[in-house]
Amino acid sequence: MSATGDAERFVAEPGKHDPADRQAIAADADRSPYARDRARVLHCAAFRRLAAKTQVHTASPDGFLRTRLTHSLEVAQIAREMGALLGCDPDLVDTAGLAHDLGHPPFGHNGEDALHEAAEAIGGFEGNAQTLRVLTRLEAKVPGAGLNLSRASLDATCKYPWPRRPGTRKFGVYADDGEIFRWLRAGVPTPGPRAADPAQDQRRCLEAQVMDWADDVAYSVHDVEDGFHSGFIALQPLLADADERYGLCKDVAEVYSTEPVDDLHEVLLELLAEPALTAVARFDGGQASLVALKRFASLLIGRFVAAAVAETRAVFGAGPLRRYAADLVVPRRERAQCALLKGIAFRYVVRRPGSDQRYAQEREILRELVAGLVVSAPTGLDPVFAPLWRAAPDDAARTRVIIDQVASLTDPAALAWHRRLYG
């Protein structure tokens, strides 16, 4: 695909400036297509709503713990710097980082599971497939095309560039968004004979891989950082108890890594021996502890980025690497360390005592919201979604609009809508 094809938009757009305003036209001409894409994401409603959507910890009233919005900003910053080191267009990877979570519903992955269950009969729900739907259909910028981002920017947001299929929970497109998906994937080069359906090609562009690794790096490190701040994570049990360490490694092998438990344990011992990590073993929230925690986070983020850049360069050489010219190569040790950090947050924050009751309550709220709106719609739907419901050709399409509506809600809005429907 040529650079011109990468910058193409699904719907052609006329110039936005008065032809007589030569100064404005000249200034706008200096912006790249990907700088325009980045601005469109930053200014869209779905991006603002991320400020009140759960990351791992429930969005806190004091605004201190991370939300989906702060997480997305951090992913974009890491992706931008890593992409620039590899020769990617910085605005392109920045756009992917900002946009990658736009489709996530209230209550984080717990809410995603609830909506997937509620949407099972119409193709399920997946946050990444919903992101594509938000970008290409639901956001209000260009009629019929959502934000109408460039082909390369849409491709860079596709973490899972395939439709739902048996045995796979992760997917990146719903069946009724197939047309735009085939368009954005049309330029994917194929090795050997071209596949009958380019949309079945599972390869990801380099920018999508950079965004995905930046996402892993950001949430693995920052969820642990937030776990220390909230008091849910303490290192003493891991340092003192081999059974606890092996329990963590078993969790990681089940959820986050294909590495054997014994190999993960070796990497965990190395990680726990890191001076930057042992310095936060007695975290007490004081200034010295905060400095140590920030040093730990900065060290690991820098390591994970540098290791991936160095290994990718070692395989693919110098010069600008972008689109389908290379794949991101992450060394085994750093990938295992990242998985272990995810496991620490999972074991001590996600699975903390008392959390199961809250998760069950959140899932029930979303299931009841969907059920109630299926009965009462279009009454009560937002002005964006009510016309879509009325124009839907069948019950399945109307149910998808209901799912879109619920997925768009923030955590507080979901609670308020539930109270309004059920008292």
C-alpha positions as a LaTeX table, in Angstrom:
\begin{tabular}{lrrr}
\hline
Residue & $x$ (\AA) & $y$ (\AA) & $z$ (\AA) \\
\hline
Met1 & 0.00 & 0.00 & 0.00 \\
Ser2 & 1.40 & 3.40 & $-0.96$ \\
Ala3 & 1.69 & 6.32 & 1.43 \\
Thr4 & $-1.21$ & 7.89 & $-0.47$ \\
Gly5 & $-3.36$ & 4.79 & 0.11 \\
Asp6 & $-2.41$ & 4.76 & 3.80 \\
Ala7 & $-3.69$ & 8.33 & 4.14 \\
Glu8 & $-6.94$ & 7.65 & 2.27 \\
Arg9 & $-10.24$ & 8.12 & 4.10 \\
Phe10 & $-13.38$ & 6.03 & 3.67 \\
Val11 & $-15.41$ & 9.12 & 2.77 \\
Ala12 & $-13.81$ & 11.91 & 0.76 \\
Glu13 & $-13.96$ & 15.21 & 2.63 \\
Pro14 & $-14.18$ & 18.69 & 1.12 \\
Gly15 & $-11.84$ & 21.40 & 2.34 \\
Lys16 & $-13.05$ & 22.90 & 5.60 \\
His17 & $-11.80$ & 26.46 & 5.05 \\
Asp18 & $-13.26$ & 29.31 & 3.03 \\
Pro19 & $-11.39$ & 29.34 & $-0.32$ \\
Ala20 & $-10.68$ & 33.02 & 0.26 \\
Asp21 & $-8.92$ & 32.33 & 3.57 \\
Arg22 & $-5.50$ & 31.54 & 2.13 \\
Gln23 & $-3.75$ & 31.84 & 5.50 \\
Ala24 & $-5.95$ & 29.19 & 7.10 \\
Ile25 & $-5.60$ & 26.89 & 4.10 \\
Ala26 & $-1.80$ & 27.23 & 4.14 \\
Ala27 & $-1.63$ & 26.53 & 7.89 \\
Asp28 & $-3.88$ & 23.47 & 7.55 \\
Ala29 & $-1.80$ & 22.13 & 4.67 \\
Asp30 & 1.15 & 21.72 & 7.05 \\
Arg31 & $-0.72$ & 19.13 & 9.12 \\
Ser32 & $-0.22$ & 15.50 & 8.17 \\
Pro33 & $-3.24$ & 13.17 & 7.80 \\
Tyr34 & $-2.17$ & 11.45 & 11.00 \\
Ala35 & $-1.91$ & 14.72 & 12.94 \\
Arg36 & $-5.51$ & 15.35 & 11.86 \\
Asp37 & $-6.48$ & 11.86 & 13.03 \\
Arg38 & $-4.85$ & 12.42 & 16.40 \\
Ala39 & $-6.77$ & 15.67 & 16.87 \\
Arg40 & $-10.05$ & 14.00 & 15.93 \\
Val41 & $-9.59$ & 11.34 & 18.60 \\
Leu42 & $-8.54$ & 13.85 & 21.26 \\
His43 & $-11.63$ & 15.98 & 20.63 \\
Cys44 & $-14.23$ & 13.21 & 20.36 \\
Ala45 & $-16.90$ & 12.48 & 22.97 \\
Ala46 & $-15.88$ & 8.85 & 23.48 \\
Phe47 & $-12.40$ & 9.97 & 24.50 \\
Arg48 & $-13.76$ & 12.37 & 27.12 \\
Arg49 & $-15.99$ & 9.65 & 28.56 \\
Leu50 & $-12.91$ & 7.54 & 29.34 \\
Ala51 & $-12.29$ & 9.91 & 32.27 \\
Ala52 & $-15.07$ & 8.14 & 34.20 \\
Lys53 & $-14.48$ & 4.58 & 33.10 \\
Thr54 & $-12.68$ & 2.00 & 35.22 \\
Gln55 & $-9.14$ & 0.92 & 34.41 \\
Val56 & $-8.50$ & $-1.78$ & 37.05 \\
His57 & $-9.33$ & 0.11 & 40.21 \\
Thr58 & $-12.79$ & 1.68 & 40.22 \\
Ala59 & $-12.46$ & 5.33 & 39.20 \\
Ser60 & $-11.72$ & 7.13 & 42.47 \\
Pro61 & $-13.62$ & 10.25 & 43.63 \\
Asp62 & $-10.37$ & 12.17 & 44.23 \\
Gly63 & $-9.19$ & 11.52 & 40.68 \\
Phe64 & $-5.86$ & 10.10 & 41.84 \\
Leu65 & $-5.97$ & 6.51 & 40.60 \\
Arg66 & $-5.82$ & 5.90 & 36.88 \\
Thr67 & $-8.88$ & 5.80 & 34.66 \\
Arg68 & $-9.21$ & 4.66 & 31.05 \\
Leu69 & $-8.45$ & 8.24 & 30.01 \\
Thr70 & $-5.17$ & 8.61 & 31.89 \\
His71 & $-4.21$ & 5.09 & 30.82 \\
Ser72 & $-4.85$ & 5.97 & 27.16 \\
Leu73 & $-2.73$ & 9.12 & 27.44 \\
Glu74 & 0.10 & 7.07 & 28.95 \\
Val75 & $-0.16$ & 4.39 & 26.26 \\
Ala76 & $-0.05$ & 7.08 & 23.57 \\
Gln77 & 3.07 & 8.65 & 25.08 \\
Ile78 & 4.92 & 5.33 & 25.32 \\
Ala79 & 3.81 & 4.28 & 21.84 \\
Arg80 & 4.81 & 7.62 & 20.32 \\
Glu81 & 8.35 & 7.47 & 21.70 \\
Met82 & 8.83 & 3.79 & 20.90 \\
Gly83 & 7.43 & 4.25 & 17.40 \\
Ala84 & 9.66 & 7.24 & 16.75 \\
Leu85 & 12.73 & 5.20 & 17.73 \\
Leu86 & 11.73 & 2.61 & 15.13 \\
Gly87 & 10.93 & 5.12 & 12.38 \\
Cys88 & 7.12 & 4.97 & 12.56 \\
Asp89 & 5.14 & 8.15 & 12.04 \\
Pro90 & 4.82 & 9.51 & 15.62 \\
Asp91 & 1.31 & 10.90 & 15.12 \\
Leu92 & 0.13 & 7.58 & 13.71 \\
Val93 & 1.18 & 5.52 & 16.73 \\
Asp94 & 0.03 & 8.30 & 19.05 \\
Thr95 & $-3.42$ & 8.14 & 17.47 \\
Ala96 & $-3.55$ & 4.37 & 17.95 \\
Gly97 & $-2.60$ & 4.73 & 21.60 \\
Leu98 & $-5.22$ & 7.40 & 22.27 \\
Ala99 & $-7.95$ & 5.46 & 20.45 \\
His100 & $-7.28$ & 1.88 & 21.51 \\
Asp101 & $-9.75$ & 1.82 & 24.44 \\
Leu102 & $-12.57$ & 3.99 & 23.07 \\
Gly103 & $-14.88$ & 0.97 & 22.86 \\
His104 & $-14.46$ & $-0.23$ & 26.43 \\
Pro105 & $-17.72$ & $-0.21$ & 28.43 \\
Pro106 & $-18.43$ & 0.76 & 32.04 \\
Phe107 & $-16.72$ & $-1.29$ & 34.79 \\
Gly108 & $-13.67$ & $-2.35$ & 32.77 \\
His109 & $-13.21$ & $-5.93$ & 31.62 \\
Asn110 & $-15.93$ & $-7.01$ & 34.03 \\
Gly111 & $-18.40$ & $-4.88$ & 32.09 \\
Glu112 & $-17.04$ & $-6.28$ & 28.85 \\
Asp113 & $-17.86$ & $-9.81$ & 30.00 \\
Ala114 & $-21.39$ & $-8.78$ & 30.98 \\
Leu115 & $-22.10$ & $-7.17$ & 27.60 \\
His116 & $-20.59$ & $-10.13$ & 25.78 \\
Glu117 & $-23.09$ & $-12.38$ & 27.55 \\
Ala118 & $-25.97$ & $-10.00$ & 26.81 \\
Ala119 & $-24.98$ & $-9.78$ & 23.12 \\
Glu120 & $-24.25$ & $-13.48$ & 22.61 \\
Ala121 & $-27.17$ & $-13.97$ & 20.22 \\
Ile122 & $-26.09$ & $-11.09$ & 17.97 \\
Gly123 & $-22.37$ & $-11.81$ & 17.72 \\
Gly124 & $-21.08$ & $-10.98$ & 21.18 \\
Phe125 & $-19.29$ & $-7.92$ & 22.51 \\
Glu126 & $-15.56$ & $-7.17$ & 22.47 \\
Gly127 & $-13.99$ & $-3.87$ & 23.48 \\
Asn128 & $-11.66$ & $-3.76$ & 20.50 \\
Ala129 & $-14.43$ & $-4.50$ & 18.00 \\
Gln130 & $-16.44$ & $-1.78$ & 19.73 \\
Thr131 & $-13.52$ & 0.62 & 19.32 \\
Leu132 & $-13.64$ & 0.10 & 15.56 \\
Arg133 & $-17.41$ & 0.70 & 15.66 \\
Val134 & $-16.97$ & 3.93 & 17.64 \\
Leu135 & $-14.29$ & 5.21 & 15.26 \\
Thr136 & $-16.08$ & 4.31 & 12.03 \\
Arg137 & $-19.78$ & 4.59 & 12.86 \\
Leu138 & $-20.84$ & 6.04 & 16.21 \\
Glu139 & $-18.74$ & 9.19 & 16.66 \\
Ala140 & $-20.19$ & 12.34 & 15.07 \\
Lys141 & $-17.76$ & 13.83 & 12.57 \\
Val142 & $-18.52$ & 12.57 & 9.05 \\
Pro143 & $-21.95$ & 11.03 & 8.33 \\
Gly144 & $-21.61$ & 7.31 & 7.65 \\
Ala145 & $-17.95$ & 7.15 & 8.64 \\
Gly146 & $-17.62$ & 8.20 & 12.29 \\
Leu147 & $-14.36$ & 10.09 & 12.73 \\
Asn148 & $-13.38$ & 9.08 & 9.18 \\
Leu149 & $-9.78$ & 8.39 & 10.16 \\
Ser150 & $-7.20$ & 7.45 & 7.58 \\
Arg151 & $-6.77$ & 3.82 & 6.58 \\
Ala152 & $-3.40$ & 3.58 & 8.34 \\
Ser153 & $-4.74$ & 5.01 & 11.62 \\
Leu154 & $-7.67$ & 2.60 & 11.67 \\
Asp155 & $-5.36$ & $-0.30$ & 10.89 \\
Ala156 & $-3.02$ & 0.77 & 13.69 \\
Thr157 & $-5.86$ & 0.56 & 16.24 \\
Cys158 & $-6.68$ & $-3.05$ & 15.28 \\
Lys159 & $-5.16$ & $-5.21$ & 18.00 \\
Tyr160 & $-7.15$ & $-8.24$ & 16.81 \\
Pro161 & $-7.71$ & $-7.84$ & 13.05 \\
Trp162 & $-10.17$ & $-10.69$ & 12.58 \\
Pro163 & $-13.91$ & $-11.34$ & 13.12 \\
Arg164 & $-15.31$ & $-13.47$ & 15.92 \\
Arg165 & $-14.64$ & $-17.16$ & 15.49 \\
Pro166 & $-15.12$ & $-20.28$ & 17.63 \\
Gly167 & $-12.62$ & $-20.77$ & 20.43 \\
Thr168 & $-11.38$ & $-17.17$ & 20.42 \\
Arg169 & $-12.64$ & $-14.59$ & 22.93 \\
Lys170 & $-10.69$ & $-11.74$ & 21.34 \\
Phe171 & $-11.75$ & $-10.29$ & 18.01 \\
Gly172 & $-11.70$ & $-6.91$ & 16.32 \\
Val173 & $-14.80$ & $-6.52$ & 14.17 \\
Tyr174 & $-18.51$ & $-7.30$ & 14.29 \\
Ala175 & $-20.17$ & $-8.85$ & 11.25 \\
Asp176 & $-22.14$ & $-5.72$ & 10.38 \\
Asp177 & $-18.96$ & $-3.61$ & 10.33 \\
Gly178 & $-17.38$ & $-5.87$ & 7.74 \\
Glu179 & $-17.45$ & $-3.35$ & 4.89 \\
Ile180 & $-15.26$ & $-0.74$ & 6.60 \\
Phe181 & $-13.02$ & $-3.49$ & 8.01 \\
Arg182 & $-12.39$ & $-4.94$ & 4.55 \\
Trp183 & $-11.65$ & $-1.43$ & 3.28 \\
Leu184 & $-9.08$ & $-0.64$ & 5.96 \\
Arg185 & $-7.41$ & $-4.04$ & 5.55 \\
Ala186 & $-7.40$ & $-3.96$ & 1.74 \\
Gly187 & $-3.82$ & $-2.71$ & 1.59 \\
Val188 & $-2.34$ & $-5.43$ & 3.78 \\
Pro189 & 0.40 & $-7.08$ & 1.70 \\
Thr190 & 0.16 & $-10.85$ & 1.56 \\
Pro191 & 3.13 & $-13.20$ & 1.34 \\
Gly192 & 2.66 & $-15.42$ & $-1.69$ \\
Pro193 & $-0.77$ & $-15.80$ & $-3.36$ \\
Arg194 & $-3.34$ & $-13.28$ & $-2.18$ \\
Ala195 & $-5.96$ & $-14.70$ & 0.14 \\
Ala196 & $-9.53$ & $-14.77$ & $-1.15$ \\
Asp197 & $-10.57$ & $-12.49$ & 1.71 \\
Pro198 & $-7.93$ & $-10.00$ & 2.90 \\
Ala199 & $-9.90$ & $-9.53$ & 6.12 \\
Gln200 & $-8.85$ & $-13.05$ & 7.16 \\
Asp201 & $-5.18$ & $-12.04$ & 7.23 \\
Gln202 & $-4.31$ & $-11.87$ & 10.94 \\
Arg203 & $-1.08$ & $-9.92$ & 10.55 \\
Arg204 & $-0.89$ & $-6.58$ & 12.31 \\
Cys205 & 0.98 & $-3.53$ & 11.10 \\
Leu206 & 4.04 & $-2.49$ & 13.10 \\
Glu207 & 2.19 & 0.51 & 14.55 \\
Ala208 & $-0.54$ & $-1.77$ & 15.96 \\
Gln209 & 2.13 & $-3.99$ & 17.51 \\
Val210 & 3.87 & $-0.96$ & 19.04 \\
Met211 & 0.54 & 0.24 & 20.47 \\
Asp212 & $-0.21$ & $-3.22$ & 21.84 \\
Trp213 & 3.14 & $-3.52$ & 23.60 \\
Ala214 & 2.81 & 0.06 & 24.91 \\
Asp215 & $-0.59$ & $-0.95$ & 26.30 \\
Asp216 & 0.91 & $-4.00$ & 28.02 \\
Val217 & 3.79 & $-1.95$ & 29.42 \\
Ala218 & 1.58 & 0.87 & 30.68 \\
Tyr219 & $-1.02$ & $-1.20$ & 32.44 \\
Ser220 & 1.37 & $-3.81$ & 33.84 \\
Val221 & 3.54 & $-1.16$ & 35.51 \\
His222 & 0.89 & 1.40 & 36.36 \\
Asp223 & $-1.65$ & $-1.05$ & 37.77 \\
Val224 & 1.02 & $-2.24$ & 40.19 \\
Glu225 & 1.89 & 1.37 & 40.98 \\
Asp226 & $-1.78$ & 2.13 & 41.72 \\
Gly227 & $-1.98$ & $-1.06$ & 43.77 \\
Phe228 & 0.75 & 0.24 & 46.08 \\
His229 & $-0.99$ & 3.61 & 46.38 \\
Ser230 & $-4.32$ & 1.99 & 47.27 \\
Gly231 & $-2.74$ & $-0.38$ & 49.80 \\
Phe232 & $-3.76$ & $-3.60$ & 48.05 \\
Ile233 & $-0.25$ & $-4.65$ & 47.01 \\
Ala234 & 2.60 & $-5.44$ & 49.38 \\
Leu235 & 5.78 & $-7.27$ & 48.42 \\
Gln236 & 6.60 & $-8.85$ & 51.75 \\
Pro237 & 4.57 & $-12.05$ & 51.15 \\
Leu238 & 6.29 & $-12.61$ & 47.81 \\
Leu239 & 9.72 & $-11.95$ & 49.27 \\
Ala240 & 9.18 & $-14.25$ & 52.25 \\
Asp241 & 7.03 & $-17.12$ & 50.97 \\
Ala242 & 7.96 & $-19.52$ & 48.15 \\
Asp243 & 4.42 & $-20.94$ & 48.05 \\
Glu244 & 3.07 & $-17.43$ & 47.47 \\
Arg245 & 5.55 & $-16.87$ & 44.66 \\
Tyr246 & 4.58 & $-20.13$ & 42.97 \\
Gly247 & 0.91 & $-19.27$ & 43.42 \\
Leu248 & 1.49 & $-16.01$ & 41.58 \\
Cys249 & 3.40 & $-17.79$ & 38.81 \\
Lys250 & 0.56 & $-20.28$ & 38.37 \\
Asp251 & $-1.89$ & $-17.38$ & 38.00 \\
Val252 & 0.36 & $-15.80$ & 35.38 \\
Ala253 & 0.76 & $-19.06$ & 33.44 \\
Glu254 & $-3.02$ & $-19.48$ & 33.36 \\
Val255 & $-3.90$ & $-15.95$ & 32.31 \\
Tyr256 & $-0.99$ & $-13.98$ & 30.85 \\
Ser257 & 1.89 & $-16.16$ & 29.69 \\
Thr258 & 2.78 & $-19.37$ & 27.89 \\
Glu259 & 5.97 & $-19.72$ & 29.92 \\
Pro260 & 6.24 & $-22.74$ & 32.28 \\
Val261 & 5.66 & $-21.98$ & 35.95 \\
Asp262 & 9.24 & $-22.84$ & 36.93 \\
Asp263 & 10.63 & $-20.50$ & 34.28 \\
Leu264 & 8.33 & $-17.73$ & 35.45 \\
His265 & 9.53 & $-18.32$ & 39.00 \\
Glu266 & 13.14 & $-17.78$ & 37.93 \\
Val267 & 12.22 & $-14.51$ & 36.25 \\
Leu268 & 10.17 & $-13.49$ & 39.31 \\
Leu269 & 13.17 & $-14.05$ & 41.60 \\
Glu270 & 15.26 & $-11.83$ & 39.33 \\
Leu271 & 12.56 & $-9.18$ & 39.36 \\
Leu272 & 12.17 & $-9.26$ & 43.15 \\
Ala273 & 15.93 & $-8.86$ & 43.54 \\
Glu274 & 15.88 & $-5.61$ & 41.54 \\
Pro275 & 16.98 & $-2.73$ & 43.82 \\
Ala276 & 14.25 & $-0.52$ & 42.34 \\
Leu277 & 11.62 & $-3.04$ & 43.41 \\
Thr278 & 13.01 & $-3.92$ & 46.82 \\
Ala279 & 13.07 & $-0.18$ & 47.55 \\
Val280 & 9.27 & $-0.17$ & 47.54 \\
Ala281 & 8.88 & $-3.33$ & 49.63 \\
Arg282 & 8.06 & $-1.20$ & 52.68 \\
Phe283 & 5.93 & 1.37 & 50.86 \\
Asp284 & 4.20 & 3.69 & 53.36 \\
Gly285 & 2.92 & 6.51 & 51.15 \\
Gly286 & 5.54 & 8.97 & 52.33 \\
Gln287 & 7.67 & 11.15 & 50.09 \\
Ala288 & 10.61 & 8.72 & 50.03 \\
Ser289 & 8.30 & 5.83 & 49.17 \\
Leu290 & 6.66 & 7.83 & 46.40 \\
Val291 & 10.05 & 8.67 & 44.91 \\
Ala292 & 11.07 & 5.00 & 45.04 \\
Leu293 & 7.81 & 3.89 & 43.44 \\
Lys294 & 8.14 & 6.40 & 40.62 \\
Arg295 & 11.74 & 5.29 & 40.04 \\
Phe296 & 10.58 & 1.68 & 39.83 \\
Ala297 & 7.88 & 2.57 & 37.28 \\
Ser298 & 10.23 & 4.67 & 35.14 \\
Leu299 & 12.95 & 2.03 & 35.17 \\
Leu300 & 10.68 & $-0.79$ & 34.03 \\
Ile301 & 8.90 & 1.24 & 31.36 \\
Gly302 & 12.24 & 2.35 & 29.97 \\
Arg303 & 13.57 & $-1.20$ & 30.03 \\
Phe304 & 10.54 & $-2.72$ & 28.30 \\
Val305 & 10.62 & $-0.09$ & 25.54 \\
Ala306 & 14.39 & $-0.19$ & 25.02 \\
Ala307 & 14.49 & $-3.99$ & 24.91 \\
Ala308 & 11.78 & $-4.17$ & 22.23 \\
Val309 & 13.41 & $-1.44$ & 20.12 \\
Ala310 & 16.88 & $-3.03$ & 20.35 \\
Glu311 & 15.64 & $-6.53$ & 19.51 \\
Thr312 & 13.52 & $-5.28$ & 16.62 \\
Arg313 & 16.47 & $-3.35$ & 15.23 \\
Ala314 & 18.69 & $-6.41$ & 15.60 \\
Val315 & 16.29 & $-8.44$ & 13.46 \\
Phe316 & 15.15 & $-5.84$ & 10.91 \\
Gly317 & 18.10 & $-3.45$ & 10.74 \\
Ala318 & 18.47 & 0.30 & 10.70 \\
Gly319 & 16.37 & 2.81 & 8.82 \\
Pro320 & 12.70 & 3.71 & 9.18 \\
Leu321 & 10.49 & 0.71 & 10.01 \\
Arg322 & 6.78 & 1.18 & 9.50 \\
Arg323 & 3.52 & $-0.44$ & 8.44 \\
Tyr324 & 4.24 & $-3.99$ & 7.19 \\
Ala325 & 8.00 & $-3.66$ & 6.75 \\
Ala326 & 8.76 & $-5.21$ & 10.16 \\
Asp327 & 7.31 & $-6.90$ & 13.23 \\
Leu328 & 7.96 & $-5.80$ & 16.79 \\
Val329 & 10.25 & $-8.26$ & 18.59 \\
Val330 & 9.97 & $-8.35$ & 22.39 \\
Pro331 & 12.60 & $-10.42$ & 24.23 \\
Arg332 & 11.35 & $-13.35$ & 26.30 \\
Arg333 & 12.68 & $-12.01$ & 29.63 \\
Glu334 & 10.96 & $-8.63$ & 29.33 \\
Arg335 & 7.74 & $-10.20$ & 28.14 \\
Ala336 & 7.78 & $-12.54$ & 31.15 \\
Gln337 & 8.51 & $-9.68$ & 33.55 \\
Cys338 & 5.60 & $-7.72$ & 32.08 \\
Ala339 & 3.31 & $-10.75$ & 32.51 \\
Leu340 & 4.40 & $-11.14$ & 36.14 \\
Leu341 & 3.56 & $-7.52$ & 36.89 \\
Lys342 & 0.10 & $-8.07$ & 35.37 \\
Gly343 & $-0.20$ & $-11.13$ & 37.59 \\
Ile344 & 0.65 & $-9.13$ & 40.71 \\
Ala345 & $-2.19$ & $-6.69$ & 39.97 \\
Phe346 & $-4.50$ & $-9.58$ & 39.10 \\
Arg347 & $-3.77$ & $-11.58$ & 42.25 \\
Tyr348 & $-3.79$ & $-8.75$ & 44.78 \\
Val349 & $-6.12$ & $-6.16$ & 43.25 \\
Val350 & $-8.57$ & $-7.84$ & 40.87 \\
Arg351 & $-8.98$ & $-10.89$ & 43.10 \\
Arg352 & $-8.79$ & $-9.11$ & 46.42 \\
Pro353 & $-11.22$ & $-10.29$ & 49.14 \\
Gly354 & $-14.71$ & $-8.90$ & 48.70 \\
Ser355 & $-14.29$ & $-8.06$ & 45.03 \\
Asp356 & $-16.41$ & $-10.93$ & 43.69 \\
Gln357 & $-19.60$ & $-9.46$ & 45.15 \\
Arg358 & $-18.93$ & $-6.06$ & 43.57 \\
Tyr359 & $-18.11$ & $-7.61$ & 40.19 \\
Ala360 & $-21.31$ & $-9.66$ & 40.26 \\
Gln361 & $-23.31$ & $-6.55$ & 41.10 \\
Glu362 & $-21.73$ & $-4.59$ & 38.23 \\
Arg363 & $-22.46$ & $-7.38$ & 35.74 \\
Glu364 & $-26.06$ & $-7.57$ & 36.93 \\
Ile365 & $-26.49$ & $-3.81$ & 36.52 \\
Leu366 & $-25.37$ & $-3.97$ & 32.87 \\
Arg367 & $-27.45$ & $-7.06$ & 32.09 \\
Glu368 & $-30.53$ & $-5.38$ & 33.56 \\
Leu369 & $-29.78$ & $-2.16$ & 31.69 \\
Val370 & $-29.69$ & $-4.03$ & 28.39 \\
Ala371 & $-32.87$ & $-5.96$ & 29.20 \\
Gly372 & $-34.72$ & $-2.84$ & 30.32 \\
Leu373 & $-33.73$ & $-0.82$ & 27.25 \\
Val374 & $-34.67$ & $-3.65$ & 24.89 \\
Val375 & $-38.20$ & $-3.36$ & 26.28 \\
Ser376 & $-38.43$ & 0.44 & 26.57 \\
Ala377 & $-36.42$ & 1.72 & 23.60 \\
Pro378 & $-36.37$ & 4.10 & 21.88 \\
Thr379 & $-37.75$ & 5.95 & 24.91 \\
Gly380 & $-34.87$ & 7.02 & 27.09 \\
Leu381 & $-32.09$ & 6.44 & 24.57 \\
Asp382 & $-29.64$ & 9.25 & 23.94 \\
Pro383 & $-30.43$ & 11.45 & 20.91 \\
Val384 & $-27.50$ & 9.79 & 19.14 \\
Phe385 & $-28.87$ & 6.27 & 19.53 \\
Ala386 & $-32.66$ & 6.70 & 19.31 \\
Pro387 & $-32.60$ & 7.43 & 15.53 \\
Leu388 & $-30.26$ & 4.50 & 14.97 \\
Trp389 & $-32.69$ & 2.23 & 16.83 \\
Arg390 & $-35.62$ & 3.47 & 14.73 \\
Ala391 & $-33.68$ & 2.94 & 11.49 \\
Ala392 & $-32.48$ & $-0.56$ & 12.42 \\
Pro393 & $-33.87$ & $-3.19$ & 10.02 \\
Asp394 & $-34.50$ & $-6.00$ & 12.53 \\
Asp395 & $-34.43$ & $-7.03$ & 16.17 \\
Ala396 & $-30.76$ & $-8.03$ & 16.05 \\
Ala397 & $-29.75$ & $-4.62$ & 14.72 \\
Arg398 & $-31.91$ & $-2.89$ & 17.35 \\
Thr399 & $-30.28$ & $-4.96$ & 20.09 \\
Arg400 & $-26.85$ & $-3.94$ & 18.79 \\
Val401 & $-27.89$ & $-0.28$ & 19.14 \\
Ile402 & $-28.88$ & $-0.99$ & 22.76 \\
Ile403 & $-25.47$ & $-2.57$ & 23.36 \\
Asp404 & $-23.83$ & 0.48 & 21.76 \\
Gln405 & $-25.79$ & 2.75 & 24.09 \\
Val406 & $-24.87$ & 0.86 & 27.26 \\
Ala407 & $-21.22$ & 0.50 & 26.22 \\
Ser408 & $-20.98$ & 4.26 & 25.74 \\
Leu409 & $-21.95$ & 5.00 & 29.36 \\
Thr410 & $-19.46$ & 5.96 & 32.02 \\
Asp411 & $-19.43$ & 4.06 & 35.31 \\
Pro412 & $-21.50$ & 6.73 & 37.15 \\
Ala413 & $-23.90$ & 7.05 & 34.20 \\
Ala414 & $-24.52$ & 3.30 & 34.14 \\
Leu415 & $-25.47$ & 3.43 & 37.82 \\
Ala416 & $-27.72$ & 6.45 & 37.25 \\
Trp417 & $-29.46$ & 4.87 & 34.22 \\
His418 & $-30.05$ & 1.69 & 36.22 \\
Arg419 & $-31.63$ & 3.67 & 39.07 \\
Arg420 & $-33.83$ & 5.51 & 36.58 \\
Leu421 & $-35.06$ & 2.25 & 34.99 \\
Tyr422 & $-35.44$ & 0.19 & 38.15 \\
Gly423 & $-35.85$ & 2.73 & 40.93 \\
\hline
\end{tabular}
